[in-house]
Amino acid sequence: MTVHLVKLAVGIHSVSGLAERQRLRLEAARAAEGPARLRHVTRATPRRAAEILDGGSIYWVIRRAIRARQAILGIEPAVGDDGRTRCALILDPAIARVEPRPSRPFQGWRYLEAADAPRDSGAGHDGVEDLPDEMADELRSLGLL
């Protein structure tokens, strides 16, 4: 049974900002190592790794709402800058927008059951992805989107 992760995108203000930061990290990794994978390093290794690797994604909380997701392709051990053992989540570089869902701040990551995951927004069909997040949220609250 598939399970997902939810994580705060700290310091990120939009989905395009997340994409840009990840693009820069991937370019830096390619310059340092040659062929590179997009990795997100966390302190803890998920106990439900097998369920995550069964089609799970990481859902990103941006500006107090779940707004995007990326497929998790792998989970492997890593070493942090401080020399301590960490966990690297290997992510698909493609970012999918999802229907925004409010989320309170939390530390680390949380599990998200597949049945509770927000649906993809179908970006590209209605032009909403071109709107600033605040404007899209306001239009949704008014029932216009």
N, CA, C and O atoms as CSV, one atom per row, in Angstrom:
chain,resi,resn,atom,element,x,y,z
A,1,MET,N,N,0.839,-1.176,0.000
A,1,MET,CA,C,0.000,0.000,0.000
A,1,MET,C,C,0.890,1.247,0.000
A,1,MET,O,O,1.831,1.346,0.787
A,2,THR,N,N,0.591,2.170,-0.865
A,2,THR,CA,C,1.400,3.373,-1.036
A,2,THR,C,C,1.145,4.379,0.080
A,2,THR,O,O,0.013,4.562,0.525
A,3,VAL,N,N,2.218,5.024,0.521
A,3,VAL,CA,C,2.131,6.126,1.467
A,3,VAL,C,C,3.050,7.234,0.955
A,3,VAL,O,O,4.041,6.963,0.278
A,4,HIS,N,N,2.716,8.473,1.280
A,4,HIS,CA,C,3.472,9.638,0.832
A,4,HIS,C,C,4.081,10.354,2.035
A,4,HIS,O,O,3.768,10.038,3.183
A,5,LEU,N,N,4.953,11.316,1.758
A,5,LEU,CA,C,5.514,12.193,2.782
A,5,LEU,C,C,5.043,13.618,2.528
A,5,LEU,O,O,4.830,14.015,1.383
A,6,VAL,N,N,4.883,14.386,3.606
A,6,VAL,CA,C,4.596,15.820,3.517
A,6,VAL,C,C,5.751,16.528,4.189
A,6,VAL,O,O,6.164,16.148,5.285
A,7,LYS,N,N,6.280,17.560,3.537
A,7,LYS,CA,C,7.455,18.279,4.048
A,7,LYS,C,C,7.283,19.766,3.777
A,7,LYS,O,O,6.783,20.158,2.722
A,8,LEU,N,N,7.699,20.593,4.732
A,8,LEU,CA,C,7.702,22.039,4.523
A,8,LEU,C,C,8.836,22.408,3.576
A,8,LEU,O,O,9.953,21.909,3.716
A,9,ALA,N,N,8.556,23.270,2.624
A,9,ALA,CA,C,9.592,23.797,1.726
A,9,ALA,C,C,10.066,25.113,2.360
A,9,ALA,O,O,9.589,26.190,2.002
A,10,VAL,N,N,10.992,25.014,3.285
A,10,VAL,CA,C,11.442,26.160,4.080
A,10,VAL,C,C,12.157,27.178,3.186
A,10,VAL,O,O,13.051,26.827,2.415
A,11,GLY,N,N,11.749,28.435,3.304
A,11,GLY,CA,C,12.369,29.506,2.539
A,11,GLY,C,C,11.871,29.611,1.109
A,11,GLY,O,O,12.371,30.432,0.340
A,12,ILE,N,N,10.907,28.803,0.744
A,12,ILE,CA,C,10.343,28.812,-0.605
A,12,ILE,C,C,9.004,29.537,-0.556
A,12,ILE,O,O,8.209,29.313,0.356
A,13,HIS,N,N,8.750,30.411,-1.540
A,13,HIS,CA,C,7.521,31.202,-1.534
A,13,HIS,C,C,6.559,30.845,-2.660
A,13,HIS,O,O,5.438,31.351,-2.697
A,14,SER,N,N,6.989,29.971,-3.587
A,14,SER,CA,C,6.123,29.580,-4.696
A,14,SER,C,C,6.617,28.266,-5.276
A,14,SER,O,O,7.743,27.840,-5.018
A,15,VAL,N,N,5.761,27.632,-6.062
A,15,VAL,CA,C,6.156,26.383,-6.718
A,15,VAL,C,C,7.293,26.655,-7.695
A,15,VAL,O,O,8.205,25.839,-7.826
A,16,SER,N,N,7.249,27.788,-8.377
A,16,SER,CA,C,8.340,28.115,-9.302
A,16,SER,C,C,9.648,28.347,-8.541
A,16,SER,O,O,10.722,28.052,-9.065
A,17,GLY,N,N,9.573,28.865,-7.325
A,17,GLY,CA,C,10.762,29.029,-6.496
A,17,GLY,C,C,11.356,27.682,-6.094
A,17,GLY,O,O,12.576,27.526,-6.046
A,18,LEU,N,N,10.487,26.707,-5.803
A,18,LEU,CA,C,10.943,25.351,-5.501
A,18,LEU,C,C,11.646,24.755,-6.716
A,18,LEU,O,O,12.717,24.161,-6.587
A,19,ALA,N,N,11.049,24.911,-7.887
A,19,ALA,CA,C,11.637,24.377,-9.117
A,19,ALA,C,C,13.007,25.015,-9.385
A,19,ALA,O,O,13.947,24.327,-9.783
A,20,GLU,N,N,13.114,26.304,-9.169
A,20,GLU,CA,C,14.383,26.999,-9.414
A,20,GLU,C,C,15.465,26.534,-8.440
A,20,GLU,O,O,16.597,26.277,-8.851
A,21,ARG,N,N,15.128,26.424,-7.163
A,21,ARG,CA,C,16.108,25.963,-6.184
A,21,ARG,C,C,16.593,24.553,-6.514
A,21,ARG,O,O,17.788,24.269,-6.435
A,22,GLN,N,N,15.672,23.683,-6.881
A,22,GLN,CA,C,16.061,22.315,-7.216
A,22,GLN,C,C,16.889,22.269,-8.498
A,22,GLN,O,O,17.809,21.459,-8.613
A,23,ARG,N,N,16.570,23.128,-9.457
A,23,ARG,CA,C,17.362,23.187,-10.694
A,23,ARG,C,C,18.804,23.578,-10.378
A,23,ARG,O,O,19.745,22.996,-10.917
A,24,LEU,N,N,18.967,24.560,-9.509
A,24,LEU,CA,C,20.315,24.998,-9.125
A,24,LEU,C,C,21.070,23.903,-8.382
A,24,LEU,O,O,22.263,23.707,-8.615
A,25,ARG,N,N,20.389,23.188,-7.491
A,25,ARG,CA,C,21.039,22.087,-6.765
A,25,ARG,C,C,21.457,20.962,-7.711
A,25,ARG,O,O,22.531,20.380,-7.554
A,26,LEU,N,N,20.619,20.663,-8.676
A,26,LEU,CA,C,20.927,19.613,-9.640
A,26,LEU,C,C,22.111,20.020,-10.515
A,26,LEU,O,O,22.972,19.192,-10.812
A,27,GLU,N,N,22.162,21.275,-10.926
A,27,GLU,CA,C,23.296,21.766,-11.711
A,27,GLU,C,C,24.587,21.697,-10.898
A,27,GLU,O,O,25.628,21.301,-11.424
A,28,ALA,N,N,24.531,22.076,-9.636
A,28,ALA,CA,C,25.720,22.022,-8.776
A,28,ALA,C,C,26.185,20.582,-8.593
A,28,ALA,O,O,27.385,20.310,-8.605
A,29,ALA,N,N,25.242,19.662,-8.423
A,29,ALA,CA,C,25.601,18.252,-8.261
A,29,ALA,C,C,26.227,17.702,-9.539
A,29,ALA,O,O,27.179,16.924,-9.476
A,30,ARG,N,N,25.709,18.092,-10.683
A,30,ARG,CA,C,26.286,17.645,-11.958
A,30,ARG,C,C,27.709,18.170,-12.117
A,30,ARG,O,O,28.591,17.447,-12.580
A,31,ALA,N,N,27.932,19.415,-11.738
A,31,ALA,CA,C,29.264,20.007,-11.861
A,31,ALA,C,C,30.266,19.309,-10.941
A,31,ALA,O,O,31.440,19.170,-11.284
A,32,ALA,N,N,29.801,18.874,-9.782
A,32,ALA,CA,C,30.699,18.244,-8.809
A,32,ALA,C,C,30.901,16.761,-9.068
A,32,ALA,O,O,31.997,16.246,-8.850
A,33,GLU,N,N,29.871,16.065,-9.528
A,33,GLU,CA,C,29.928,14.610,-9.613
A,33,GLU,C,C,29.731,14.052,-11.007
A,33,GLU,O,O,29.915,12.851,-11.204
A,34,GLY,N,N,29.371,14.855,-11.971
A,34,GLY,CA,C,28.996,14.320,-13.280
A,34,GLY,C,C,27.509,14.056,-13.282
A,34,GLY,O,O,26.743,14.920,-12.854
A,35,PRO,N,N,27.056,12.874,-13.755
A,35,PRO,CA,C,25.619,12.594,-13.743
A,35,PRO,C,C,25.101,12.653,-12.299
A,35,PRO,O,O,25.679,12.050,-11.395
A,36,ALA,N,N,24.029,13.375,-12.107
A,36,ALA,CA,C,23.528,13.573,-10.743
A,36,ALA,C,C,22.041,13.279,-10.670
A,36,ALA,O,O,21.324,13.296,-11.670
A,37,ARG,N,N,21.605,13.008,-9.447
A,37,ARG,CA,C,20.192,12.810,-9.160
A,37,ARG,C,C,19.757,13.901,-8.195
A,37,ARG,O,O,20.553,14.414,-7.409
A,38,LEU,N,N,18.500,14.236,-8.271
A,38,LEU,CA,C,17.950,15.223,-7.359
A,38,LEU,C,C,17.717,14.551,-6.013
A,38,LEU,O,O,16.935,13.606,-5.910
A,39,ARG,N,N,18.399,15.043,-4.980
A,39,ARG,CA,C,18.320,14.447,-3.648
A,39,ARG,C,C,17.825,15.477,-2.650
A,39,ARG,O,O,18.169,16.656,-2.724
A,40,HIS,N,N,17.007,15.005,-1.711
A,40,HIS,CA,C,16.612,15.816,-0.567
A,40,HIS,C,C,17.073,15.048,0.668
A,40,HIS,O,O,16.610,13.936,0.923
A,41,VAL,N,N,17.972,15.637,1.424
A,41,VAL,CA,C,18.569,14.946,2.569
A,41,VAL,C,C,17.816,15.311,3.844
A,41,VAL,O,O,17.576,16.487,4.120
A,42,THR,N,N,17.445,14.288,4.619
A,42,THR,CA,C,16.754,14.467,5.890
A,42,THR,C,C,17.530,13.760,6.996
A,42,THR,O,O,18.387,12.920,6.724
A,43,ARG,N,N,17.230,14.099,8.222
A,43,ARG,CA,C,17.924,13.468,9.357
A,43,ARG,C,C,17.516,12.025,9.548
A,43,ARG,O,O,18.362,11.157,9.763
A,44,ALA,N,N,16.235,11.767,9.471
A,44,ALA,CA,C,15.717,10.434,9.796
A,44,ALA,C,C,15.366,9.655,8.530
A,44,ALA,O,O,14.993,10.228,7.506
A,45,THR,N,N,15.494,8.353,8.630
A,45,THR,CA,C,15.078,7.462,7.545
A,45,THR,C,C,13.645,7.033,7.814
A,45,THR,O,O,13.335,6.580,8.916
A,46,PRO,N,N,12.763,7.167,6.826
A,46,PRO,CA,C,11.371,6.758,7.039
A,46,PRO,C,C,11.263,5.271,7.385
A,46,PRO,O,O,11.866,4.427,6.722
A,47,ARG,N,N,10.503,4.964,8.414
A,47,ARG,CA,C,10.293,3.560,8.803
A,47,ARG,C,C,9.409,2.838,7.797
A,47,ARG,O,O,9.455,1.613,7.686
A,48,ARG,N,N,8.619,3.589,7.078
A,48,ARG,CA,C,7.702,3.011,6.100
A,48,ARG,C,C,8.264,3.146,4.675
A,48,ARG,O,O,7.526,3.412,3.726
A,49,ALA,N,N,9.564,2.960,4.550
A,49,ALA,CA,C,10.253,3.154,3.270
A,49,ALA,C,C,9.675,2.272,2.169
A,49,ALA,O,O,9.511,2.731,1.039
A,50,ALA,N,N,9.368,1.026,2.473
A,50,ALA,CA,C,8.835,0.118,1.444
A,50,ALA,C,C,7.522,0.648,0.878
A,50,ALA,O,O,7.273,0.533,-0.322
A,51,GLU,N,N,6.684,1.226,1.731
A,51,GLU,CA,C,5.408,1.775,1.272
A,51,GLU,C,C,5.615,3.045,0.457
A,51,GLU,O,O,4.871,3.308,-0.488
A,52,ILE,N,N,6.619,3.832,0.819
A,52,ILE,CA,C,6.925,5.049,0.069
A,52,ILE,C,C,7.445,4.689,-1.318
A,52,ILE,O,O,7.073,5.315,-2.310
A,53,LEU,N,N,8.302,3.683,-1.380
A,53,LEU,CA,C,8.879,3.275,-2.664
A,53,LEU,C,C,7.874,2.560,-3.563
A,53,LEU,O,O,8.186,2.246,-4.712
A,54,ASP,N,N,6.681,2.303,-3.056
A,54,ASP,CA,C,5.620,1.674,-3.834
A,54,ASP,C,C,4.751,2.746,-4.505
A,54,ASP,O,O,3.523,2.664,-4.479
A,55,GLY,N,N,5.400,3.750,-5.106
A,55,GLY,CA,C,4.675,4.797,-5.831
A,55,GLY,C,C,4.423,6.054,-5.031
A,55,GLY,O,O,3.573,6.860,-5.412
A,56,GLY,N,N,5.143,6.251,-3.921
A,56,GLY,CA,C,4.933,7.422,-3.078
A,56,GLY,C,C,5.564,8.686,-3.632
A,56,GLY,O,O,6.441,8.640,-4.495
A,57,SER,N,N,5.102,9.811,-3.118
A,57,SER,CA,C,5.605,11.133,-3.498
A,57,SER,C,C,5.898,11.935,-2.243
A,57,SER,O,O,5.474,11.580,-1.143
A,58,ILE,N,N,6.630,13.024,-2.431
A,58,ILE,CA,C,6.805,14.003,-1.360
A,58,ILE,C,C,5.921,15.191,-1.733
A,58,ILE,O,O,6.032,15.743,-2.827
A,59,TYR,N,N,5.053,15.571,-0.817
A,59,TYR,CA,C,4.157,16.709,-1.015
A,59,TYR,C,C,4.767,17.900,-0.292
A,59,TYR,O,O,5.087,17.818,0.894
A,60,TRP,N,N,4.925,19.003,-1.007
A,60,TRP,CA,C,5.585,20.191,-0.478
A,60,TRP,C,C,4.577,21.198,0.055
A,60,TRP,O,O,3.626,21.564,-0.636
A,61,VAL,N,N,4.793,21.645,1.298
A,61,VAL,CA,C,3.997,22.709,1.895
A,61,VAL,C,C,4.718,24.018,1.611
A,61,VAL,O,O,5.853,24.227,2.039
A,62,ILE,N,N,4.037,24.896,0.879
A,62,ILE,CA,C,4.580,26.199,0.512
A,62,ILE,C,C,3.561,27.251,0.934
A,62,ILE,O,O,2.399,27.197,0.530
A,63,ARG,N,N,3.996,28.195,1.735
A,63,ARG,CA,C,3.128,29.271,2.237
A,63,ARG,C,C,1.850,28.719,2.866
A,63,ARG,O,O,0.741,29.102,2.494
A,64,ARG,N,N,2.029,27.815,3.823
A,64,ARG,CA,C,0.978,27.251,4.656
A,64,ARG,C,C,-0.065,26.413,3.907
A,64,ARG,O,O,-1.196,26.271,4.371
A,65,ALA,N,N,0.315,25.856,2.748
A,65,ALA,CA,C,-0.590,24.957,2.027
A,65,ALA,C,C,0.229,23.937,1.241
A,65,ALA,O,O,1.307,24.252,0.736
A,66,ILE,N,N,-0.286,22.723,1.142
A,66,ILE,CA,C,0.330,21.729,0.270
A,66,ILE,C,C,0.024,22.192,-1.147
A,66,ILE,O,O,-1.142,22.342,-1.512
A,67,ARG,N,N,1.073,22.421,-1.959
A,67,ARG,CA,C,0.883,22.990,-3.291
A,67,ARG,C,C,1.497,22.171,-4.423
A,67,ARG,O,O,1.133,22.358,-5.584
A,68,ALA,N,N,2.429,21.260,-4.101
A,68,ALA,CA,C,3.129,20.534,-5.165
A,68,ALA,C,C,3.581,19.182,-4.652
A,68,ALA,O,O,3.625,18.937,-3.446
A,69,ARG,N,N,3.917,18.307,-5.593
A,69,ARG,CA,C,4.438,16.996,-5.223
A,69,ARG,C,C,5.486,16.554,-6.233
A,69,ARG,O,O,5.516,17.005,-7.378
A,70,GLN,N,N,6.346,15.652,-5.764
A,70,GLN,CA,C,7.346,15.017,-6.614
A,70,GLN,C,C,7.401,13.544,-6.258
A,70,GLN,O,O,7.329,13.180,-5.084
A,71,ALA,N,N,7.529,12.700,-7.264
A,71,ALA,CA,C,7.646,11.266,-7.022
A,71,ALA,C,C,8.968,10.974,-6.329
A,71,ALA,O,O,9.994,11.573,-6.649
A,72,ILE,N,N,8.934,10.048,-5.376
A,72,ILE,CA,C,10.143,9.586,-4.699
A,72,ILE,C,C,10.609,8.331,-5.433
A,72,ILE,O,O,9.898,7.326,-5.475
A,73,LEU,N,N,11.801,8.398,-6.007
A,73,LEU,CA,C,12.340,7.302,-6.811
A,73,LEU,C,C,13.202,6.340,-6.002
A,73,LEU,O,O,13.369,5.181,-6.382
A,74,GLY,N,N,13.751,6.822,-4.885
A,74,GLY,CA,C,14.613,5.972,-4.080
A,74,GLY,C,C,14.877,6.583,-2.719
A,74,GLY,O,O,14.646,7.771,-2.497
A,75,ILE,N,N,15.363,5.758,-1.820
A,75,ILE,CA,C,15.761,6.189,-0.475
A,75,ILE,C,C,17.091,5.515,-0.200
A,75,ILE,O,O,17.212,4.295,-0.317
A,76,GLU,N,N,18.097,6.313,0.169
A,76,GLU,CA,C,19.419,5.740,0.408
A,76,GLU,C,C,20.125,6.482,1.535
A,76,GLU,O,O,19.798,7.633,1.827
A,77,PRO,N,N,21.091,5.823,2.167
A,77,PRO,CA,C,21.855,6.501,3.218
A,77,PRO,C,C,22.715,7.611,2.622
A,77,PRO,O,O,23.124,7.543,1.463
A,78,ALA,N,N,22.979,8.619,3.422
A,78,ALA,CA,C,23.817,9.743,3.003
A,78,ALA,C,C,24.594,10.231,4.217
A,78,ALA,O,O,24.298,9.864,5.354
A,79,VAL,N,N,25.580,11.055,3.956
A,79,VAL,CA,C,26.364,11.668,5.021
A,79,VAL,C,C,26.166,13.178,4.922
A,79,VAL,O,O,26.365,13.771,3.861
A,80,GLY,N,N,25.771,13.795,6.037
A,80,GLY,CA,C,25.551,15.228,6.064
A,80,GLY,C,C,26.848,16.011,6.098
A,80,GLY,O,O,27.924,15.430,6.239
A,81,ASP,N,N,26.754,17.317,5.970
A,81,ASP,CA,C,27.924,18.193,6.022
A,81,ASP,C,C,28.656,18.083,7.354
A,81,ASP,O,O,29.852,18.361,7.442
A,82,ASP,N,N,27.923,17.674,8.393
A,82,ASP,CA,C,28.526,17.538,9.719
A,82,ASP,C,C,29.126,16.154,9.946
A,82,ASP,O,O,29.621,15.862,11.034
A,83,GLY,N,N,29.085,15.293,8.913
A,83,GLY,CA,C,29.651,13.957,9.027
A,83,GLY,C,C,28.712,12.915,9.610
A,83,GLY,O,O,29.082,11.746,9.719
A,84,ARG,N,N,27.507,13.315,9.984
A,84,ARG,CA,C,26.544,12.374,10.558
A,84,ARG,C,C,25.744,11.662,9.467
A,84,ARG,O,O,25.559,12.173,8.362
A,85,THR,N,N,25.282,10.472,9.819
A,85,THR,CA,C,24.475,9.693,8.887
A,85,THR,C,C,23.115,10.354,8.698
A,85,THR,O,O,22.470,10.769,9.662
A,86,ARG,N,N,22.699,10.442,7.465
A,86,ARG,CA,C,21.419,11.026,7.091
A,86,ARG,C,C,20.709,10.096,6.117
A,86,ARG,O,O,21.173,8.988,5.846
A,87,CYS,N,N,19.596,10.554,5.604
A,87,CYS,CA,C,18.821,9.804,4.613
A,87,CYS,C,C,18.602,10.707,3.406
A,87,CYS,O,O,18.201,11.861,3.557
A,88,ALA,N,N,18.862,10.191,2.215
A,88,ALA,CA,C,18.628,10.946,0.989
A,88,ALA,C,C,17.405,10.388,0.279
A,88,ALA,O,O,17.338,9.199,-0.032
A,89,LEU,N,N,16.444,11.257,0.029
A,89,LEU,CA,C,15.285,10.899,-0.777
A,89,LEU,C,C,15.632,11.284,-2.210
A,89,LEU,O,O,15.934,12.446,-2.482
A,90,ILE,N,N,15.594,10.329,-3.121
A,90,ILE,CA,C,15.890,10.591,-4.522
A,90,ILE,C,C,14.571,10.971,-5.185
A,90,ILE,O,O,13.622,10.187,-5.196
A,91,LEU,N,N,14.521,12.190,-5.741
A,91,LEU,CA,C,13.278,12.733,-6.276
A,91,LEU,C,C,13.285,12.812,-7.793
A,91,LEU,O,O,14.325,13.032,-8.414
A,92,ASP,N,N,12.119,12.631,-8.374
A,92,ASP,CA,C,11.915,12.892,-9.794
A,92,ASP,C,C,11.971,14.409,-9.959
A,92,ASP,O,O,11.302,15.118,-9.206
A,93,PRO,N,N,12.737,14.933,-10.907
A,93,PRO,CA,C,12.810,16.393,-11.072
A,93,PRO,C,C,11.485,17.043,-11.468
A,93,PRO,O,O,11.313,18.245,-11.267
A,94,ALA,N,N,10.550,16.281,-12.022
A,94,ALA,CA,C,9.262,16.848,-12.430
A,94,ALA,C,C,8.424,17.186,-11.203
A,94,ALA,O,O,8.217,16.345,-10.329
A,95,ILE,N,N,7.950,18.416,-11.150
A,95,ILE,CA,C,7.112,18.882,-10.047
A,95,ILE,C,C,5.685,19.011,-10.559
A,95,ILE,O,O,5.439,19.682,-11.561
A,96,ALA,N,N,4.747,18.370,-9.871
A,96,ALA,CA,C,3.327,18.441,-10.236
A,96,ALA,C,C,2.610,19.333,-9.232
A,96,ALA,O,O,2.735,19.142,-8.022
A,97,ARG,N,N,1.873,20.290,-9.728
A,97,ARG,CA,C,1.035,21.104,-8.846
A,97,ARG,C,C,-0.162,20.277,-8.395
A,97,ARG,O,O,-0.691,19.457,-9.146
A,98,VAL,N,N,-0.576,20.509,-7.154
A,98,VAL,CA,C,-1.751,19.832,-6.623
A,98,VAL,C,C,-2.771,20.871,-6.175
A,98,VAL,O,O,-2.447,22.048,-6.014
A,99,GLU,N,N,-4.001,20.421,-5.978
A,99,GLU,CA,C,-5.020,21.320,-5.454
A,99,GLU,C,C,-4.583,21.750,-4.062
A,99,GLU,O,O,-4.391,20.895,-3.197
A,100,PRO,N,N,-4.419,23.045,-3.816
A,100,PRO,CA,C,-3.903,23.506,-2.527
A,100,PRO,C,C,-4.765,23.028,-1.365
A,100,PRO,O,O,-5.994,23.019,-1.428
A,101,ARG,N,N,-4.071,22.630,-0.303
A,101,ARG,CA,C,-4.740,22.192,0.918
A,101,ARG,C,C,-4.009,22.848,2.088
A,101,ARG,O,O,-2.793,22.700,2.207
A,102,PRO,N,N,-4.727,23.573,2.958
A,102,PRO,CA,C,-4.078,24.218,4.094
A,102,PRO,C,C,-3.306,23.212,4.958
A,102,PRO,O,O,-3.714,22.061,5.114
A,103,SER,N,N,-2.190,23.676,5.510
A,103,SER,CA,C,-1.373,22.834,6.382
A,103,SER,C,C,-0.717,23.706,7.438
A,103,SER,O,O,-0.188,24.775,7.135
A,104,ARG,N,N,-0.755,23.248,8.657
A,104,ARG,CA,C,-0.091,23.962,9.749
A,104,ARG,C,C,1.393,23.662,9.725
A,104,ARG,O,O,1.808,22.637,9.183
A,105,PRO,N,N,2.199,24.537,10.301
A,105,PRO,CA,C,3.639,24.266,10.381
A,105,PRO,C,C,3.932,23.044,11.249
A,105,PRO,O,O,3.206,22.764,12.203
A,106,PHE,N,N,4.985,22.331,10.917
A,106,PHE,CA,C,5.443,21.179,11.686
A,106,PHE,C,C,6.922,21.008,11.398
A,106,PHE,O,O,7.454,21.607,10.463
A,107,GLN,N,N,7.578,20.200,12.196
A,107,GLN,CA,C,9.001,19.929,11.985
A,107,GLN,C,C,9.162,18.583,11.311
A,107,GLN,O,O,8.356,17.675,11.512
A,108,GLY,N,N,10.198,18.463,10.518
A,108,GLY,CA,C,10.491,17.189,9.859
A,108,GLY,C,C,9.522,16.928,8.733
A,108,GLY,O,O,9.188,17.831,7.967
A,109,TRP,N,N,9.070,15.690,8.631
A,109,TRP,CA,C,8.083,15.313,7.627
A,109,TRP,C,C,7.004,14.486,8.290
A,109,TRP,O,O,7.178,13.996,9.406
A,110,ARG,N,N,5.902,14.335,7.606
A,110,ARG,CA,C,4.767,13.557,8.097
A,110,ARG,C,C,4.367,12.567,7.017
A,110,ARG,O,O,4.574,12.814,5.829
A,111,TYR,N,N,3.793,11.446,7.437
A,111,TYR,CA,C,3.240,10.491,6.487
A,111,TYR,C,C,1.877,10.992,6.027
A,111,TYR,O,O,1.160,11.662,6.771
A,112,LEU,N,N,1.534,10.656,4.789
A,112,LEU,CA,C,0.252,11.020,4.213
A,112,LEU,C,C,-0.279,9.789,3.485
A,112,LEU,O,O,0.322,9.322,2.518
A,113,GLU,N,N,-1.394,9.274,3.953
A,113,GLU,CA,C,-1.992,8.102,3.322
A,113,GLU,C,C,-2.454,8.472,1.909
A,113,GLU,O,O,-2.879,9.601,1.665
A,114,ALA,N,N,-2.368,7.531,0.998
A,114,ALA,CA,C,-2.708,7.788,-0.403
A,114,ALA,C,C,-4.136,8.308,-0.552
A,114,ALA,O,O,-4.393,9.176,-1.386
A,115,ALA,N,N,-5.058,7.791,0.240
A,115,ALA,CA,C,-6.460,8.216,0.143
A,115,ALA,C,C,-6.651,9.672,0.575
A,115,ALA,O,O,-7.628,10.309,0.182
A,116,ASP,N,N,-5.726,10.203,1.379
A,116,ASP,CA,C,-5.838,11.567,1.879
A,116,ASP,C,C,-5.036,12.583,1.069
A,116,ASP,O,O,-5.080,13.777,1.365
A,117,ALA,N,N,-4.315,12.133,0.067
A,117,ALA,CA,C,-3.432,13.016,-0.703
A,117,ALA,C,C,-4.247,13.947,-1.605
A,117,ALA,O,O,-5.247,13.526,-2.187
A,118,PRO,N,N,-3.824,15.206,-1.722
A,118,PRO,CA,C,-4.513,16.130,-2.628
A,118,PRO,C,C,-4.362,15.679,-4.081
A,118,PRO,O,O,-3.347,15.093,-4.457
A,119,ARG,N,N,-5.364,15.955,-4.876
A,119,ARG,CA,C,-5.320,15.594,-6.291
A,119,ARG,C,C,-4.440,16.568,-7.060
A,119,ARG,O,O,-4.293,17.729,-6.677
A,120,ASP,N,N,-3.862,16.082,-8.144
A,120,ASP,CA,C,-3.126,16.972,-9.028
A,120,ASP,C,C,-4.101,18.012,-9.563
A,120,ASP,O,O,-5.277,17.725,-9.788
A,121,SER,N,N,-3.587,19.238,-9.764
A,121,SER,CA,C,-4.472,20.337,-10.155
A,121,SER,C,C,-4.783,20.352,-11.635
A,121,SER,O,O,-5.643,21.120,-12.067
A,122,GLY,N,N,-4.115,19.528,-12.428
A,122,GLY,CA,C,-4.357,19.567,-13.868
A,122,GLY,C,C,-3.749,20.814,-14.466
A,122,GLY,O,O,-4.308,21.405,-15.390
A,123,ALA,N,N,-2.599,21.216,-13.940
A,123,ALA,CA,C,-1.934,22.436,-14.404
A,123,ALA,C,C,-1.771,22.399,-15.914
A,123,ALA,O,O,-1.542,21.347,-16.512
A,124,GLY,N,N,-1.893,23.569,-16.505
A,124,GLY,CA,C,-1.746,23.686,-17.940
A,124,GLY,C,C,-3.083,23.767,-18.644
A,124,GLY,O,O,-3.138,24.115,-19.824
A,125,HIS,N,N,-4.179,23.448,-17.934
A,125,HIS,CA,C,-5.490,23.453,-18.564
A,125,HIS,C,C,-6.265,24.729,-18.295
A,125,HIS,O,O,-7.093,25.130,-19.112
A,126,ASP,N,N,-6.012,25.374,-17.164
A,126,ASP,CA,C,-6.820,26.532,-16.817
A,126,ASP,C,C,-6.015,27.806,-16.604
A,126,ASP,O,O,-6.601,28.844,-16.295
A,127,GLY,N,N,-4.721,27.769,-16.755
A,127,GLY,CA,C,-3.889,28.948,-16.598
A,127,GLY,C,C,-3.641,29.348,-15.160
A,127,GLY,O,O,-2.972,30.351,-14.916
A,128,VAL,N,N,-4.163,28.591,-14.186
A,128,VAL,CA,C,-4.006,28.937,-12.777
A,128,VAL,C,C,-2.536,28.919,-12.371
A,128,VAL,O,O,-2.130,29.683,-11.496
A,129,GLU,N,N,-1.734,28.058,-12.992
A,129,GLU,CA,C,-0.330,27.961,-12.604
A,129,GLU,C,C,0.435,29.255,-12.871
A,129,GLU,O,O,1.514,29.459,-12.316
A,130,ASP,N,N,-0.115,30.131,-13.716
A,130,ASP,CA,C,0.547,31.397,-14.009
A,130,ASP,C,C,0.223,32.485,-12.983
A,130,ASP,O,O,0.879,33.527,-12.952
A,131,LEU,N,N,-0.789,32.244,-12.142
A,131,LEU,CA,C,-1.177,33.222,-11.134
A,131,LEU,C,C,-0.294,33.104,-9.900
A,131,LEU,O,O,0.139,32.004,-9.557
A,132,PRO,N,N,-0.019,34.222,-9.227
A,132,PRO,CA,C,0.658,34.126,-7.927
A,132,PRO,C,C,-0.203,33.313,-6.971
A,132,PRO,O,O,-1.431,33.360,-7.038
A,133,ASP,N,N,0.450,32.562,-6.075
A,133,ASP,CA,C,-0.279,31.680,-5.166
A,133,ASP,C,C,-1.334,32.417,-4.349
A,133,ASP,O,O,-2.439,31.905,-4.169
A,134,GLU,N,N,-1.012,33.620,-3.848
A,134,GLU,CA,C,-1.965,34.371,-3.026
A,134,GLU,C,C,-3.213,34.723,-3.827
A,134,GLU,O,O,-4.330,34.629,-3.318
A,135,MET,N,N,-3.020,35.132,-5.094
A,135,MET,CA,C,-4.161,35.508,-5.920
A,135,MET,C,C,-5.029,34.282,-6.215
A,135,MET,O,O,-6.256,34.360,-6.145
A,136,ALA,N,N,-4.403,33.164,-6.540
A,136,ALA,CA,C,-5.161,31.938,-6.812
A,136,ALA,C,C,-5.934,31.503,-5.570
A,136,ALA,O,O,-7.083,31.075,-5.673
A,137,ASP,N,N,-5.301,31.610,-4.383
A,137,ASP,CA,C,-5.986,31.248,-3.137
A,137,ASP,C,C,-7.205,32.146,-2.912
A,137,ASP,O,O,-8.270,31.661,-2.529
A,138,GLU,N,N,-7.052,33.448,-3.150
A,138,GLU,CA,C,-8.159,34.387,-2.962
A,138,GLU,C,C,-9.291,34.089,-3.940
A,138,GLU,O,O,-10.461,34.106,-3.557
A,139,LEU,N,N,-8.955,33.816,-5.200
A,139,LEU,CA,C,-9.978,33.487,-6.183
A,139,LEU,C,C,-10.713,32.199,-5.834
A,139,LEU,O,O,-11.921,32.087,-6.046
A,140,ARG,N,N,-9.971,31.219,-5.291
A,140,ARG,CA,C,-10.603,29.968,-4.839
A,140,ARG,C,C,-11.575,30.239,-3.689
A,140,ARG,O,O,-12.683,29.703,-3.658
A,141,SER,N,N,-11.137,31.088,-2.738
A,141,SER,CA,C,-11.997,31.378,-1.582
A,141,SER,C,C,-13.280,32.093,-2.004
A,141,SER,O,O,-14.299,31.994,-1.320
A,142,LEU,N,N,-13.233,32.809,-3.120
A,142,LEU,CA,C,-14.414,33.500,-3.642
A,142,LEU,C,C,-15.258,32.609,-4.560
A,142,LEU,O,O,-16.310,33.020,-5.049
A,143,GLY,N,N,-14.773,31.376,-4.785
A,143,GLY,CA,C,-15.501,30.445,-5.630
A,143,GLY,C,C,-15.335,30.707,-7.111
A,143,GLY,O,O,-16.129,30.234,-7.924
A,144,LEU,N,N,-14.303,31.461,-7.466
A,144,LEU,CA,C,-14.092,31.784,-8.876
A,144,LEU,C,C,-13.159,30.809,-9.578
A,144,LEU,O,O,-13.034,30.846,-10.803
A,145,LEU,N,N,-12.510,29.948,-8.830
A,145,LEU,CA,C,-11.659,28.917,-9.433
A,145,LEU,C,C,-12.093,27.551,-8.945
A,145,LEU,O,O,-11.506,26.541,-9.333
